[in-house]
Amino acid sequence: MYKDIGGKPKLAPKKQLSVNKCLGLIRDLLHAEMVEDSFDYFRMLRQCWRLLRAASVPCQDGLIRIYGPDYIERESQRPFVIGYVLMWASSAQELGDLMPSKRPGV
C-alpha cells in the first residue's frame, strides 16, 4: 500500500513472478545463507582425532605402566587419555582417585 499526498491509500500494482524466476530467487537466498553458515566440521573432527593419536602415542608406555594395559579398550575412549595425562601430571589426589592406579604410590 502506498498513499499519494492528500489522496486515498492505493494498492501497489501486483507483479506476477514466473515459477522459474521465483525458484531462482529462493535458490539464491538459500545459497547465500548456506555459504555464510558452512563450516567443515568433519575435517575438524579428523584433525582432532589425529591430534589425540599423536598426543597419546608418546605417553602410551607411561600410561600402561601406571594404569595397566587395559587403560583404553576402544578407540572411542581416546579423548579420555588426555584427561589421564593431565591427572597424572597434576598429581592431584582427588583427580587421581577417579582412575585406579596399578602402581603403588602414584
DSSP file (Angstrom, degrees, kcal/mol; ACC not computed):
  #  RESIDUE AA STRUCTURE BP1 BP2  ACC     N-H-->O    O-->H-N    N-H-->O    O-->H-N    TCO  KAPPA ALPHA  PHI   PSI    X-CA   Y-CA   Z-CA
    1    1 A M              0   0    0      0, 0.0     2,-0.3     0, 0.0    10,-0.2   0.000 360.0 360.0 360.0 143.1    0.0    0.0    0.0
    2    2 A Y  E     -A   10   0A   0      8,-2.6     8,-3.4     6,-0.1     2,-0.4  -0.958 360.0-142.3-143.3 164.3    1.1    3.5   -0.7
    3    3 A K  E     -A    9   0A   0     -2,-0.3     2,-0.1     6,-0.2     5,-0.1  -0.991   9.6-139.4-134.5 127.5   -0.6    6.9   -0.3
    4    4 A D    >   -     0   0    0      4,-0.6     3,-1.8    -2,-0.4     2,-0.4  -0.394  49.7 -77.9 -73.8 161.8   -0.3    9.9   -2.6
    5    5 A I  T 3  S-     0   0    0      1,-0.3    -1,-0.1    -2,-0.1     3,-0.1  -0.484 116.7  -6.1 -65.1 121.2    0.0   13.3   -0.9
    6    6 A G  T 3  S+     0   0    0     -2,-0.4    -1,-0.3     1,-0.2     2,-0.2   0.569 116.8 109.2  71.9   9.4   -3.5   14.2    0.2
    7    7 A G  S <  S-     0   0    0     -3,-1.8    -1,-0.2     1,-0.1     3,-0.1  -0.503  75.2 -86.6-110.9 179.9   -5.0   11.2   -1.5
    8    8 A K        -     0   0    0     -2,-0.2    -4,-0.6     1,-0.1    -1,-0.1  -0.547  54.3 -90.9 -82.7 150.8   -6.6    7.9   -0.5
    9    9 A P  E     -A    3   0A   0      0, 0.0     2,-0.3     0, 0.0    -6,-0.2  -0.380  47.8-162.4 -60.9 137.6   -4.4    4.8    0.1
   10   10 A K  E     -A    2   0A   0     -8,-3.4    -8,-2.6    -2,-0.1     2,-0.3  -0.901  18.9-113.9-122.1 151.1   -3.9    2.8   -3.0
   11   11 A L        -     0   0    0     -2,-0.3     3,-0.1   -10,-0.2    -8,-0.0  -0.635  33.9-116.0 -80.6 139.7   -2.7   -0.7   -3.6
   12   12 A A        -     0   0    0     -2,-0.3     2,-0.1     1,-0.1    -1,-0.1  -0.485  41.4 -94.8 -70.7 145.6    0.6   -1.2   -5.3
   13   13 A P        -     0   0    0      0, 0.0     2,-0.2     0, 0.0    -1,-0.1  -0.395  43.1-118.8 -63.7 137.7    0.3   -3.0   -8.6
   14   14 A K        -     0   0    0     -2,-0.1     2,-0.5    -3,-0.1    -3,-0.0  -0.561  20.9-151.0 -80.5 139.2    0.9   -6.7   -8.3
   15   15 A K        -     0   0    0     -2,-0.2     2,-0.6     2,-0.0    -1,-0.0  -0.943   8.6-141.9-109.9 130.1    3.7   -8.3  -10.2
   16   16 A Q        -     0   0    0     -2,-0.5     2,-0.4     0, 0.0    -2,-0.0  -0.800  13.5-154.6 -91.0 124.5    3.5  -11.8  -11.2
   17   17 A L        -     0   0    0     -2,-0.6     2,-0.1     1,-0.0    -2,-0.0  -0.796  17.9-122.1 -95.3 140.3    6.7  -13.8  -11.0
   18   18 A S     >  -     0   0    0     -2,-0.4     4,-2.6     1,-0.1     5,-0.2  -0.391  25.5-112.0 -72.7 160.9    7.2  -16.8  -13.1
   19   19 A V  H  > S+     0   0    0      1,-0.2     4,-2.8     2,-0.2     5,-0.2   0.907 118.6  51.6 -60.8 -42.1    7.8  -20.1  -11.4
   20   20 A N  H  > S+     0   0    0      1,-0.2     4,-2.2     2,-0.2    -1,-0.2   0.916 111.1  46.9 -62.1 -43.3   11.4  -20.2  -12.8
   21   21 A K  H  > S+     0   0    0      2,-0.2     4,-2.2     1,-0.2    -2,-0.2   0.910 113.4  48.8 -65.2 -42.3   12.1  -16.7  -11.5
   22   22 A C  H  X S+     0   0    0     -4,-2.6     4,-2.3     2,-0.2    -2,-0.2   0.929 112.7  46.8 -64.4 -46.4   10.6  -17.4   -8.1
   23   23 A L  H  X S+     0   0    0     -4,-2.8     4,-2.7     1,-0.2    -1,-0.2   0.873 110.6  53.9 -64.0 -36.1   12.6  -20.7   -7.7
   24   24 A G  H  X S+     0   0    0     -4,-2.2     4,-2.4    -5,-0.2    -1,-0.2   0.907 108.9  48.1 -63.9 -41.4   15.7  -18.9   -8.8
   25   25 A L  H  X S+     0   0    0     -4,-2.2     4,-2.3     2,-0.2    -2,-0.2   0.920 112.8  47.9 -64.3 -43.7   15.3  -16.2   -6.1
   26   26 A I  H  X S+     0   0    0     -4,-2.3     4,-2.6     2,-0.2     5,-0.2   0.919 111.4  51.2 -63.1 -43.0   14.7  -18.9   -3.5
   27   27 A R  H  X S+     0   0    0     -4,-2.7     4,-2.6     1,-0.2    -2,-0.2   0.927 110.9  47.9 -59.3 -45.6   17.7  -20.8   -4.7
   28   28 A D  H  X S+     0   0    0     -4,-2.4     4,-2.1     1,-0.2    -1,-0.2   0.894 112.0  49.4 -64.1 -40.3   19.9  -17.7   -4.5
   29   29 A L  H  X S+     0   0    0     -4,-2.3     4,-1.7     2,-0.2    -1,-0.2   0.921 113.2  46.2 -65.5 -43.6   18.6  -16.8   -1.0
   30   30 A L  H  X S+     0   0    0     -4,-2.6     4,-2.4     1,-0.2    -2,-0.2   0.900 111.5  52.2 -66.0 -39.8   19.3  -20.3    0.3
   31   31 A H  H  X S+     0   0    0     -4,-2.6     4,-2.3    -5,-0.2     5,-0.2   0.899 106.7  53.5 -63.2 -39.8   22.7  -20.4   -1.3
   32   32 A A  H  X S+     0   0    0     -4,-2.1     4,-1.3     1,-0.2    -1,-0.2   0.885 111.6  45.6 -62.7 -38.6   23.6  -17.1    0.4
   33   33 A E  H  X S+     0   0    0     -4,-1.7     4,-1.9     2,-0.2    -2,-0.2   0.900 111.4  51.9 -70.3 -40.5   22.7  -18.5    3.8
   34   34 A M  H  X S+     0   0    0     -4,-2.4     4,-1.0     1,-0.2    -2,-0.2   0.892 107.9  50.8 -66.3 -40.0   24.5  -21.8    3.3
   35   35 A V  H  < S+     0   0    0     -4,-2.3     3,-0.4     1,-0.2    -1,-0.2   0.895 111.4  49.7 -63.4 -38.7   27.8  -20.1    2.3
   36   36 A E  H  < S+     0   0    0     -4,-1.3    -1,-0.2    -5,-0.2    -2,-0.2   0.868 118.4  37.1 -67.4 -37.7   27.5  -17.9    5.4
   37   37 A D  H  < S+     0   0    0     -4,-1.9     2,-0.2    -5,-0.1    -1,-0.2   0.401  87.6 118.0 -98.4   1.9   26.9  -20.9    7.7
   38   38 A S     <  +     0   0    0     -4,-1.0     2,-0.3    -3,-0.4    -3,-0.0  -0.510  28.8 160.0 -79.6 137.9   29.1  -23.5    6.2
   39   39 A F        -     0   0    0     -2,-0.2     2,-1.8     0, 0.0     3,-0.2  -0.958  43.5-121.0-151.9 136.4   32.0  -25.0    8.2
   40   40 A D     >  +     0   0    0     -2,-0.3     4,-1.7     1,-0.2     5,-0.1  -0.568  39.5 165.4 -84.9  83.0   33.8  -28.2    7.6
   41   41 A Y  H  > S+     0   0    0     -2,-1.8     4,-2.5     1,-0.2    -1,-0.2   0.832  72.7  57.9 -67.9 -32.8   33.2  -30.0   10.9
   42   42 A F  H  > S+     0   0    0      2,-0.2     4,-2.4     1,-0.2    -1,-0.2   0.886 105.9  49.0 -67.0 -37.5   34.2  -33.4    9.6
   43   43 A R  H  > S+     0   0    0      2,-0.2     4,-2.3     1,-0.2    -1,-0.2   0.922 111.7  49.2 -65.5 -42.7   37.6  -32.1    8.7
   44   44 A M  H  X S+     0   0    0     -4,-1.7     4,-2.2     1,-0.2    -2,-0.2   0.899 110.3  51.8 -62.1 -39.9   38.0  -30.5   12.1
   45   45 A L  H  X S+     0   0    0     -4,-2.5     4,-2.3     2,-0.2    -2,-0.2   0.922 109.3  49.1 -63.1 -44.8   36.9  -33.9   13.7
   46   46 A R  H  X S+     0   0    0     -4,-2.4     4,-2.2     1,-0.2    -1,-0.2   0.907 111.5  49.6 -61.2 -41.5   39.5  -35.8   11.7
   47   47 A Q  H  X S+     0   0    0     -4,-2.3     4,-2.2     1,-0.2    -1,-0.2   0.884 109.5  51.6 -65.6 -37.9   42.2  -33.3   12.7
   48   48 A C  H  X S+     0   0    0     -4,-2.2     4,-2.5     2,-0.2    -2,-0.2   0.907 109.7  49.1 -65.4 -41.2   41.2  -33.6   16.4
   49   49 A W  H  X S+     0   0    0     -4,-2.3     4,-2.5     2,-0.2    -2,-0.2   0.896 110.5  50.9 -65.9 -38.7   41.4  -37.4   16.2
   50   50 A R  H  X S+     0   0    0     -4,-2.2     4,-2.7     1,-0.2    -2,-0.2   0.913 111.0  49.2 -62.1 -40.8   44.9  -37.2   14.6
   51   51 A L  H  X S+     0   0    0     -4,-2.2     4,-2.1     2,-0.2    -2,-0.2   0.905 109.9  50.8 -64.5 -41.7   46.0  -34.8   17.3
   52   52 A L  H  X S+     0   0    0     -4,-2.5     4,-2.1     2,-0.2    -2,-0.2   0.916 112.4  46.5 -62.4 -43.0   44.6  -37.2   20.0
   53   53 A R  H  X S+     0   0    0     -4,-2.5     4,-2.1     1,-0.2    -2,-0.2   0.931 112.5  50.2 -63.9 -44.2   46.5  -40.1   18.5
   54   54 A A  H  < S+     0   0    0     -4,-2.7    -1,-0.2     1,-0.2    -2,-0.2   0.841 114.7  44.5 -64.0 -32.6   49.7  -38.0   18.2
   55   55 A A  H  < S+     0   0    0     -4,-2.1     4,-0.5    -5,-0.2    -1,-0.2   0.816 115.7  45.7 -80.8 -30.7   49.4  -36.9   21.8
   56   56 A S  H  X S+     0   0    0     -4,-2.1     4,-0.6    -5,-0.2    -2,-0.2   0.771  99.5  67.4 -87.4 -24.8   48.6  -40.4   23.2
   57   57 A V  T >< S+     0   0    0     -4,-2.1     3,-1.1     1,-0.2     4,-0.4   0.937 101.3  46.6 -63.8 -47.4   51.2  -42.5   21.4
   58   58 A P  T 34 S+     0   0    0      0, 0.0     4,-0.3     0, 0.0     3,-0.2   0.805 117.0  46.0 -64.2 -25.5   54.3  -40.9   23.2
   59   59 A C  T 3> S+     0   0    0     -4,-0.5     4,-2.5     1,-0.2     5,-0.2   0.488  86.0  96.0 -91.7  -3.8   52.5  -41.3   26.5
   60   60 A Q  H <X S+     0   0    0     -3,-1.1     4,-2.5    -4,-0.6     5,-0.2   0.891  81.9  49.0 -60.4 -45.1   51.3  -44.9   25.9
   61   61 A D  H  > S+     0   0    0     -4,-0.4     4,-2.2    -3,-0.2    -1,-0.2   0.922 113.8  46.7 -61.8 -43.5   54.2  -46.7   27.7
   62   62 A G  H  > S+     0   0    0     -4,-0.3     4,-2.2     2,-0.2    -1,-0.2   0.895 112.4  49.6 -65.6 -39.5   53.8  -44.5   30.8
   63   63 A L  H  X>S+     0   0    0     -4,-2.5     4,-3.3     2,-0.2     5,-0.5   0.884 111.1  49.2 -67.4 -38.1   50.1  -44.9   30.9
   64   64 A I  H  X5S+     0   0    0     -4,-2.5     4,-1.5    -5,-0.2    -1,-0.2   0.907 112.0  49.6 -65.3 -40.1   50.4  -48.7   30.6
   65   65 A R  H  <5S+     0   0    0     -4,-2.2    -2,-0.2    -5,-0.2    -1,-0.2   0.884 121.5  33.9 -65.6 -38.0   52.9  -48.6   33.4
   66   66 A I  H  <5S+     0   0    0     -4,-2.2    36,-3.2    -5,-0.1    37,-0.9   0.933 134.5  21.3 -83.5 -49.4   50.7  -46.5   35.6
   67   67 A Y  H  <5S-     0   0    0     -4,-3.3     3,-0.2     1,-0.2    -3,-0.2   0.487 108.3-111.0-104.1  -4.9   47.2  -47.7   34.7
   68   68 A G    ><< -     0   0    0     -4,-1.5     3,-1.2    -5,-0.5    -1,-0.2  -0.152  41.5 -66.2  94.5 167.1   47.8  -51.1   33.2
   69   69 A P  T 3  S+     0   0    0      0, 0.0     3,-0.4     0, 0.0    -1,-0.2   0.681 127.7  58.3 -69.3 -16.9   47.4  -52.4   29.7
   70   70 A D  T 3   +     0   0    0     -3,-0.2     3,-0.2     1,-0.2    -2,-0.1  -0.027  63.1 118.5-103.5  32.6   43.7  -52.0   29.6
   71   71 A Y  S <  S+     0   0    0     -3,-1.2     2,-0.4     1,-0.2    -1,-0.2   0.776  87.4  28.9 -67.1 -23.1   43.6  -48.3   30.3
   72   72 A I        +     0   0    0     -3,-0.4    -1,-0.2     1,-0.1     3,-0.1  -0.977  62.4 173.1-138.0 124.1   41.9  -47.9   26.9
   73   73 A E        +     0   0    0     -2,-0.4     2,-0.3     1,-0.2    -1,-0.1   0.772  68.2  26.7 -99.7 -31.9   39.8  -50.6   25.5
   74   74 A R  S >  S-     0   0    0      1,-0.1     3,-1.6     0, 0.0    -1,-0.2  -0.910  75.7-116.3-132.9 157.4   38.3  -48.9   22.4
   75   75 A E  G >  S+     0   0    0     -2,-0.3     3,-1.8     1,-0.3    -1,-0.1   0.810 111.9  67.1 -60.5 -30.7   39.4  -46.1   20.0
   76   76 A S  G 3  S+     0   0    0      1,-0.3    -1,-0.3     2,-0.1     4,-0.1   0.653  92.9  60.6 -68.7 -13.3   36.3  -44.1   21.2
   77   77 A Q  G X> S+     0   0    0     -3,-1.6     3,-1.5     1,-0.2     4,-0.5   0.441  74.0 101.3 -89.6   0.0   37.9  -43.8   24.6
   78   78 A R  H X>  +     0   0    0     -3,-1.8     3,-1.5     1,-0.3     4,-0.6   0.824  69.7  63.7 -58.2 -35.1   41.0  -42.0   23.3
   79   79 A P  H >> S+     0   0    0      0, 0.0     4,-0.8     0, 0.0     3,-0.5   0.811  96.1  60.7 -60.0 -25.7   39.7  -38.5   24.4
   80   80 A F  H <> S+     0   0    0     -3,-1.5     4,-2.3     1,-0.2    -2,-0.2   0.739  87.6  73.9 -71.5 -21.0   40.0  -39.7   28.0
   81   81 A V  H <X S+     0   0    0     -3,-1.5     4,-2.6    -4,-0.5    -1,-0.2   0.893  92.4  54.0 -59.8 -39.8   43.7  -40.3   27.5
   82   82 A I  H <X S+     0   0    0     -4,-0.6     4,-2.4    -3,-0.5    -1,-0.2   0.903 108.3  50.0 -61.8 -39.7   44.3  -36.5   27.6
   83   83 A G  H  X S+     0   0    0     -4,-0.8     4,-2.7     2,-0.2    -2,-0.2   0.899 109.2  51.2 -63.3 -40.7   42.5  -36.4   30.9
   84   84 A Y  H  X S+     0   0    0     -4,-2.3     4,-2.6     2,-0.2    -2,-0.2   0.913 110.6  48.9 -62.7 -42.1   44.6  -39.3   32.3
   85   85 A V  H  X S+     0   0    0     -4,-2.6     4,-2.6     1,-0.2    -2,-0.2   0.921 112.9  46.9 -64.1 -43.4   47.8  -37.5   31.2
   86   86 A L  H  X S+     0   0    0     -4,-2.4     4,-2.2     2,-0.2    -2,-0.2   0.889 112.6  49.6 -67.2 -38.1   46.6  -34.2   32.9
   87   87 A M  H  X>S+     0   0    0     -4,-2.7     4,-1.2     2,-0.2     5,-0.7   0.930 114.1  45.6 -63.6 -43.7   45.6  -36.1   36.1
   88   88 A W  H  <5S+     0   0    0     -4,-2.6    -2,-0.2     1,-0.2     3,-0.2   0.902 114.5  48.0 -66.8 -40.2   48.9  -37.8   36.2
   89   89 A A  H  <5S+     0   0    0     -4,-2.6    -1,-0.2     1,-0.2    -2,-0.2   0.840 111.9  48.6 -70.7 -33.1   50.8  -34.6   35.5
   90   90 A S  H  <5S-     0   0    0     -4,-2.2    -1,-0.2    -5,-0.2    -2,-0.2   0.693  91.4-148.0 -81.5 -17.1   49.0  -32.5   38.1
   91   91 A S  T  <5 +     0   0    0     -4,-1.2     2,-0.5     1,-0.2    -3,-0.1   0.767  34.9 164.8  54.9  28.3   49.4  -35.2   40.8
   92   92 A A     >< -     0   0    0     -5,-0.7     4,-2.6     1,-0.2    -1,-0.2  -0.660  32.4-151.3 -77.4 122.4   46.1  -34.1   42.3
   93   93 A Q  H  > S+     0   0    0     -2,-0.5     4,-1.5     1,-0.2    -1,-0.2   0.880  93.8  52.8 -63.6 -39.4   44.9  -36.8   44.7
   94   94 A E  H  4 S+     0   0    0      1,-0.2     4,-0.4     2,-0.2    -1,-0.2   0.922 115.0  40.9 -64.7 -42.3   41.2  -36.1   44.1
   95   95 A L  H >4 S+     0   0    0      1,-0.2     3,-1.2     2,-0.2     4,-0.5   0.865 111.5  56.9 -72.5 -35.8   41.6  -36.4   40.3
   96   96 A G  H >< S+     0   0    0     -4,-2.6     3,-0.7     1,-0.3    -1,-0.2   0.776  96.4  64.2 -66.9 -25.9   43.9  -39.4   40.6
   97   97 A D  T 3< S+     0   0    0     -4,-1.5    -1,-0.3     1,-0.2    -2,-0.2   0.687  87.9  70.9 -71.5 -16.9   41.3  -41.3   42.6
   98   98 A L  T <  S+     0   0    0     -3,-1.2    -1,-0.2    -4,-0.4    -2,-0.2   0.848 103.5  41.4 -67.4 -32.7   39.0  -41.3   39.6
   99   99 A M  S <  S-     0   0    0     -3,-0.7    -1,-0.2    -4,-0.5     2,-0.1  -0.962  93.8-125.8-118.1 115.1   41.2  -43.8   37.8
  100  100 A P        -     0   0    0      0, 0.0     2,-0.3     0, 0.0    -3,-0.1  -0.376  24.7-132.0 -65.3 132.6   42.6  -46.6   39.9
  101  101 A S        -     0   0    0      1,-0.1   -34,-0.2    -2,-0.1     4,-0.1  -0.611  11.8-158.1 -86.0 142.1   46.4  -46.8   39.7
  102  102 A K  S    S+     0   0    0    -36,-3.2   -35,-0.2    -2,-0.3    -1,-0.1   0.633  80.1  70.1 -88.5 -17.2   48.2  -50.1   39.1
  103  103 A R  S >  S-     0   0    0    -37,-0.9     3,-1.2   -35,-0.0    -2,-0.1  -0.882  89.8-119.3-104.7 127.9   51.4  -48.8   40.5
  104  104 A P  T 3  S+     0   0    0      0, 0.0    -2,-0.1     0, 0.0    -1,-0.0  -0.346  93.3  22.8 -66.1 143.1   51.6  -48.2   44.3
  105  105 A G  T 3         0   0    0     -4,-0.1     0, 0.0     1,-0.0     0, 0.0   0.548 360.0 360.0  83.9   7.7   52.2  -44.6   45.4
  106  106 A V    <         0   0    0     -3,-1.2   -15,-0.1   -40,-0.1    -4,-0.1   0.404 360.0 360.0-110.2 360.0   51.1  -42.9   42.3
